[in-house]
Amino acid sequence: MKGKAKSILSLILSICFMMVIVTPVQSNASESVDNYINNGQKWRIAYVEGEPFVNYASTFYHLLLGLEEQGWINGISDIPYQKGQEDTTAMWSWLATHDMGPYIEFVEDAHYDLSSGVKTKEQLINRLKQKRDMDLLIIMGTYAGTVVSKADHDVPSMVFSASNAVDSGIVKSEQTSGINHIWAHMDPERFKRQIEVFYDMFKYKKLGMVYENSPAAYSYSAVDDVKAVALEKEFEIVSYNVKEPKNEADKGRYYAEVAEAYQKLAEEVDAMYVTVASLEPERLPQLFAPFYENNVPTLSQMGGDEVKYGALMNTSLNDFTNIGRFGATNMMKILQGSSPAELPQVFKSTPYISFNLETADKINFQIPFEVLLVADEIFQNIAGESIGDAQ
């Protein structure tokens, strides 16, 4: 076990050292205000997301912190945000109705949730093409990024939290977008790094996955990345397809199919990769029961509440604080006249590692002490509070 723990620790540390940490350029307080103000007017900002999602809310909140840190906005300490929330509507409404300083205006009617229907998408595209009253768009997610990048407009747009902006056609390359008005945060091979740490810990022969049979799900579930690691490490992927729920009424069918797939996989595989899906954290302890019974370790792609509610571990690749700083620096440059196509897009996050000790006990796995020492967040119980301060 000692040798294995050292091997795991070595891999984790080597991944951390390989990260290209981009230090955001801090704004200089002595800079001329003329560099910030848009011909005497505030810069008008809009927000677009594919659907409410915890990573979108966290990314947006930390982008705001980055903007405040660099002097572009002020006074966001009372914004209605709590770790783990999905909603950004209340945050946006608060921003739009408070004076955030002389430089940026969060336009009250410019928050778009594309999951609310086709009409919202059409309204957004028409506004970009015809009204042209926004100076910059903040975009969250692969779907929203694809919609905005394919639309006929030239409003500077910054895409965050896209699974793979190149494969999705949002941008043309990892380093720079190749599209004059589009920029997207890129962290190449982040899911490969996640799977590599999991493999180094368990050396599994069969890895289970459940995802929808659609191009979008194929992308955000990182299927290509998992396949690449499987080829290199010589393990087999066993997967089942479950269609995401269309609405609340469809959730019964969805959870029944997920439960059936998990039951089958628990008897077929020796490790499980729980990919991004419509899973509600509170339902996970029951859904994960077959994995506990069969001593199958579970890696959560998303992390956070999924580890809290029963996944064994996560090596999260969303360093929200520094992604927010990186995004704020580039946003500042765009508003000051830089082309989004010319700005760097790559920021590689340092892994944020979390474990659930009760889950480890349920599957008869003793987490090496050396590995626990480098963990950022540890849950003692399923659905319990953590030791450590996650973002």
C-alpha positions in Angstrom: 0.0 0.0 0.0 2.9 2.4 0.8 4.4 2.0 -2.7 0.9 2.5 -4.3 0.3 5.6 -2.2 3.6 7.1 -3.2 2.8 6.3 -6.8 -0.6 8.0 -6.5 0.9 11.0 -4.6 3.6 11.3 -7.2 1.1 11.4 -10.1 -1.1 14.0 -8.3 1.9 16.2 -7.6 3.3 15.9 -11.1 0.0 16.9 -12.5 0.0 20.0 -10.2 3.5 21.0 -11.3 2.6 20.5 -15.0 -0.2 23.0 -14.7 0.5 26.2 -16.6 -0.7 28.7 -14.0 -1.5 32.0 -15.6 -1.3 34.9 -13.2 -3.9 37.4 -14.1 -2.7 40.9 -14.8 -3.9 43.2 -12.0 -5.3 46.5 -12.9 -3.3 49.5 -12.0 -5.1 52.0 -9.8 -3.2 54.8 -11.4 -4.4 54.0 -14.9 -6.4 56.6 -16.6 -10.2 56.3 -16.2 -10.4 56.9 -19.9 -9.0 53.4 -20.5 -12.1 52.0 -18.7 -15.0 54.2 -19.8 -16.8 53.6 -23.0 -17.0 57.1 -24.5 -18.4 58.4 -21.3 -20.9 55.5 -20.9 -20.8 52.3 -18.9 -20.0 49.1 -20.7 -23.3 47.1 -21.1 -22.9 43.4 -20.2 -25.3 40.5 -21.0 -25.4 36.9 -19.7 -26.3 33.7 -21.5 -26.5 30.2 -20.1 -27.7 26.9 -21.5 -29.5 26.0 -18.3 -29.1 26.7 -14.5 -26.1 24.7 -13.4 -23.9 24.9 -10.3 -20.6 25.3 -12.2 -22.1 28.2 -14.2 -23.2 30.0 -11.0 -19.8 29.5 -9.4 -17.8 30.5 -12.5 -19.9 33.7 -12.8 -19.6 34.6 -9.1 -15.8 34.1 -9.2 -15.6 36.2 -12.5 -17.3 39.0 -10.5 -14.8 38.6 -7.7 -12.0 38.9 -10.3 -13.6 42.0 -11.8 -13.9 43.5 -8.3 -10.3 42.5 -7.5 -9.1 44.4 -10.6 -11.1 47.5 -9.8 -13.8 47.2 -12.5 -16.8 46.7 -10.1 -17.2 47.2 -6.4 -19.5 46.2 -3.5 -20.6 42.6 -4.4 -20.3 41.3 -0.8 -24.1 41.1 -0.4 -24.8 39.4 -3.8 -27.2 36.5 -3.3 -24.7 33.6 -3.9 -24.0 30.5 -1.8 -21.7 27.7 -2.7 -23.6 25.0 -4.5 -26.4 27.0 -5.9 -27.5 26.7 -9.6 -29.5 29.9 -10.0 -27.9 33.0 -11.6 -31.1 34.9 -12.1 -31.2 36.4 -8.6 -27.5 37.3 -8.8 -28.1 39.1 -12.1 -31.2 40.9 -10.8 -29.2 42.1 -7.8 -26.3 43.3 -10.0 -28.7 45.1 -12.3 -30.4 47.0 -9.5 -27.2 48.0 -7.6 -24.6 50.6 -8.6 -21.5 48.5 -9.3 -19.3 51.5 -10.0 -18.6 53.8 -13.0 -17.4 51.2 -15.5 -19.8 48.3 -16.0 -23.6 48.0 -16.2 -25.3 44.6 -15.9 -28.3 45.2 -18.1 -31.5 44.2 -16.3 -33.3 42.5 -19.2 -30.1 40.9 -20.6 -30.0 37.6 -18.6 -30.9 34.7 -20.9 -31.5 31.1 -19.9 -31.8 29.1 -23.1 -33.5 26.2 -21.4 -36.6 28.3 -21.0 -37.6 27.7 -24.6 -37.0 28.4 -28.3 -38.5 31.9 -27.9 -35.6 33.0 -25.6 -33.0 31.8 -28.1 -34.8 33.7 -30.9 -35.1 36.9 -28.8 -31.3 36.7 -28.0 -30.2 36.2 -31.6 -32.6 39.0 -32.9 -31.3 41.4 -30.2 -27.6 40.7 -31.2 -28.4 41.1 -34.9 -30.8 44.0 -34.8 -30.7 46.0 -31.6 -27.0 45.6 -31.0 -27.2 47.3 -27.6 -24.7 45.1 -25.7 -20.9 45.6 -25.5 -20.0 42.1 -24.3 -21.7 38.7 -23.6 -20.7 36.4 -20.7 -21.7 32.9 -21.8 -21.9 29.7 -19.8 -21.8 26.2 -21.2 -21.3 24.3 -24.4 -24.9 24.7 -25.7 -25.1 28.5 -25.1 -21.6 28.9 -26.5 -22.5 27.1 -29.7 -25.7 29.1 -30.1 -24.0 32.4 -29.8 -20.9 31.5 -31.8 -23.0 30.3 -34.7 -25.3 33.3 -34.7 -24.8 36.2 -37.2 -23.5 39.0 -35.0 -20.2 40.6 -33.9 -20.7 41.3 -30.2 -17.6 40.3 -28.2 -18.5 37.0 -26.4 -16.7 35.2 -23.7 -17.5 31.5 -23.2 -16.9 29.6 -19.9 -17.6 26.1 -18.7 -17.7 24.6 -22.2 -16.7 20.9 -22.2 -14.6 21.3 -25.3 -15.0 24.5 -27.2 -12.9 23.3 -30.1 -14.8 20.0 -30.6 -18.0 21.8 -30.2 -17.1 24.3 -33.0 -17.3 27.3 -30.7 -13.6 28.2 -31.4 -11.1 27.0 -34.0 -8.2 26.2 -31.8 -7.1 25.9 -28.2 -4.6 28.7 -28.0 -6.7 31.4 -29.7 -10.2 31.3 -31.0 -9.7 32.2 -34.7 -13.0 34.1 -34.6 -12.8 37.9 -34.2 -15.6 38.3 -31.6 -15.3 34.9 -29.8 -13.1 33.9 -26.8 -13.5 30.7 -24.8 -11.7 29.5 -21.7 -9.8 26.3 -22.6 -8.3 23.6 -20.3 -7.1 20.9 -22.7 -7.1 17.3 -21.5 -8.5 18.2 -18.1 -10.7 15.1 -18.1 -7.8 12.9 -19.1 -5.9 14.1 -16.1 -9.0 13.3 -13.9 -9.2 9.7 -15.3 -5.4 9.2 -15.0 -5.5 9.9 -11.2 -8.4 7.6 -10.8 -6.7 4.8 -12.7 -3.5 5.2 -10.9 -5.4 4.7 -7.6 -7.4 1.6 -8.7 -5.9 0.0 -11.8 -9.3 -1.0 -12.9 -9.9 -3.3 -15.9 -13.4 -2.2 -16.7 -14.7 1.4 -16.2 -18.5 2.1 -16.3 -20.2 5.2 -17.7 -23.8 6.3 -18.3 -24.6 9.2 -20.6 -27.1 10.2 -23.2 -26.6 9.1 -26.8 -26.3 12.6 -28.3 -23.4 14.7 -29.6 -23.8 17.2 -26.7 -23.7 14.5 -24.0 -20.8 12.8 -25.8 -18.9 16.0 -25.5 -19.7 17.0 -21.9 -19.2 13.4 -20.7 -15.7 13.5 -22.1 -16.1 10.2 -23.9 -13.2 10.8 -26.3 -10.9 11.7 -23.5 -11.9 8.6 -21.5 -11.4 6.4 -24.7 -7.9 7.9 -25.2 -6.9 7.0 -21.6 -8.5 3.6 -21.9 -6.4 2.9 -25.0 -3.2 4.0 -23.3 -3.9 2.2 -20.0 -5.6 -0.8 -21.6 -8.9 -0.9 -19.8 -12.4 -1.5 -21.2 -15.2 1.0 -21.1 -18.7 -0.4 -20.4 -21.4 2.2 -21.1 -25.1 2.5 -21.1 -27.1 5.3 -22.7 -30.0 7.0 -20.8 -31.9 9.9 -22.4 -31.9 13.1 -20.2 -35.3 14.1 -18.8 -37.3 16.5 -21.0 -39.2 18.0 -18.0 -40.2 17.3 -14.4 -42.8 14.8 -15.5 -40.1 12.8 -17.3 -37.9 12.4 -14.3 -39.5 9.2 -13.1 -38.6 7.5 -16.3 -35.1 9.0 -16.2 -34.2 7.9 -12.7 -35.7 4.4 -13.3 -33.4 4.0 -16.3 -30.4 5.4 -14.4 -31.0 3.0 -11.5 -31.3 0.0 -13.9 -28.0 1.0 -15.7 -26.2 1.5 -12.4 -27.4 -1.9 -11.1 -26.1 -3.6 -14.3 -22.8 -1.8 -14.2 -22.2 -2.5 -10.6 -22.1 -6.2 -11.5 -20.0 -5.7 -14.6 -17.3 -3.2 -13.8 -14.6 -2.6 -11.1 -14.8 1.3 -11.2 -17.4 3.9 -12.2 -17.1 7.3 -13.8 -20.2 9.4 -12.9 -20.4 11.9 -15.7 -22.2 15.3 -15.8 -26.0 14.6 -16.0 -29.3 15.7 -14.6 -28.7 13.8 -11.3 -30.0 15.5 -8.2 -27.5 15.0 -5.4 -30.1 14.0 -2.8 -31.0 10.9 -4.9 -27.4 9.7 -5.2 -27.1 7.6 -2.0 -29.9 5.3 -3.2 -28.7 5.3 -6.8 -25.1 4.4 -5.7 -26.2 1.5 -3.5 -25.3 -1.2 -6.0 -21.8 0.2 -6.2 -21.4 0.1 -2.4 -22.7 -3.5 -2.4 -20.2 -4.5 -5.0 -17.2 -2.5 -3.7 -17.1 -0.4 -6.9 -15.2 3.0 -6.4 -17.0 6.0 -8.0 -15.3 9.0 -9.5 -17.5 12.1 -9.9 -16.7 14.1 -13.0 -18.4 17.2 -11.5 -17.5 16.8 -7.8 -18.9 19.0 -5.1 -22.3 17.7 -4.0 -21.8 14.4 -5.8 -19.0 13.5 -3.4 -20.9 14.9 -0.5 -23.8 12.6 -1.4 -21.9 9.4 -1.9 -19.4 9.4 -4.8 -16.0 8.2 -3.4 -13.9 11.0 -4.9 -13.4 13.8 -7.3 -10.3 15.5 -8.7 -12.1 18.7 -9.7 -10.6 20.7 -12.5 -12.5 23.9 -11.9 -10.2 26.3 -10.1 -13.0 28.8 -9.9 -11.0 31.5 -8.2 -8.2 31.7 -10.7 -10.5 31.0 -13.7 -12.4 34.1 -12.5 -9.3 36.1 -12.4 -8.1 34.8 -15.8 -11.5 35.7 -17.3 -11.6 39.1 -15.7 -8.2 40.0 -17.1 -9.3 39.0 -20.6 -12.6 40.8 -20.2 -10.8 44.0 -19.3 -8.6 43.7 -22.3 -11.6 43.1 -24.6 -13.4 46.1 -23.3 -10.2 48.2 -23.8 -10.1 47.3 -27.4 -8.3 43.9 -27.8 -9.7 41.4 -30.2 -11.1 38.3 -28.5 -9.4 36.2 -31.2 -6.0 37.4 -30.2 -6.2 36.7 -26.4 -4.9 33.6 -24.7 -7.6 31.0 -23.9 -5.7 28.3 -22.0 -5.8 28.2 -18.3 -5.1 24.8 -16.7 -6.6 24.4 -13.3 -4.8 22.8 -10.4 -6.7 19.6 -9.3 -8.9 20.1 -6.3 -9.2 16.7 -4.6 -12.1 15.5 -2.5 -13.0 12.2 -0.8 -16.0 10.7 1.1 -14.8 8.6 4.0 -18.1 6.8 4.6 -18.2 5.8 1.0 -14.6 4.5 1.3 -15.7 2.4 4.3 -18.8 1.1 2.4 -16.6 -0.3 -0.4 -13.9 -1.5 1.9 -11.3 0.9 0.6 -8.7 2.5 2.8 -7.6 5.8 1.4 -3.8 6.0 1.7 -2.9 8.5 4.5 -0.4 10.2 2.1 -3.2 10.9 -0.3 -5.5 12.2 2.4 -2.8 14.7 3.3 -3.0 16.4 -0.1 -6.9 16.3 -0.3 -8.6 19.7 -0.3 -11.9 18.5 1.0 -13.0 15.4 3.0 -16.5 14.4 3.8 -16.7 12.2 6.9 -20.3 11.1 6.1 -22.6 10.8 3.2 -24.7 14.0 3.0 -22.5 15.3 5.9 -20.4 18.4 6.2 -16.9 18.6 4.9 -13.6 19.1 6.5 -11.9 21.7 4.4 -13.1 24.7 2.4 -14.2 23.9 -1.2 -15.1 26.6 -3.6 
